[in-house]
Amino acid sequence: MRKRLWSPEEDDALRCFVERHSCGKWSHVALLTGLQHRSPKSCRLRWVNYLRPGLKHGPFSMQELRLLIFLQAHFGNRSK
């Protein structure tokens, strides 16, 4: 199945729904917003990765880079 890009209208519908109803039951989102062709997982990922308030899109600040370098030097590449 080919992925469709999200339209500005779909983003607005999702944003309005989450602002009004919080983001608890993603299974209801597609039905209640008119986004029937979008899966609950797709709606959740769109919100979390692109539309969520406070989400930063852009390069790291100098302070963030310093922290990242410090933490990598301290913990290394281990994930646990």
NORSULGI-V489310 format. One record per backbone hydrogen bond with DSSP energy under -0.5 kcal/mol. NH is the residue of the N-H (numbers start at 1). CO is the residue of the C=O. If there is no record, write none. Layout:
# NORSULGI-V489310
nh->NH co->CO
nh->NH co->CO
This chain:
# NORSULGI-V489310
nh->11 co->7
nh->12 co->8
nh->13 co->9
nh->14 co->10
nh->15 co->11
nh->16 co->12
nh->17 co->13
nh->18 co->14
nh->19 co->15
nh->20 co->16
nh->21 co->17
nh->22 co->18
nh->24 co->21
nh->26 co->24
nh->28 co->25
nh->29 co->25
nh->30 co->26
nh->32 co->28
nh->33 co->29
nh->34 co->30
nh->35 co->30
nh->38 co->35
nh->43 co->39
nh->44 co->40
nh->45 co->41
nh->46 co->42
nh->47 co->43
nh->48 co->44
nh->49 co->45
nh->50 co->46
nh->51 co->46
nh->52 co->47
nh->55 co->52
nh->58 co->56
nh->65 co->61
nh->66 co->62
nh->67 co->63
nh->68 co->64
nh->69 co->65
nh->70 co->66
nh->71 co->67
nh->72 co->68
nh->73 co->69
nh->74 co->70
nh->75 co->71
nh->76 co->72
nh->78 co->75
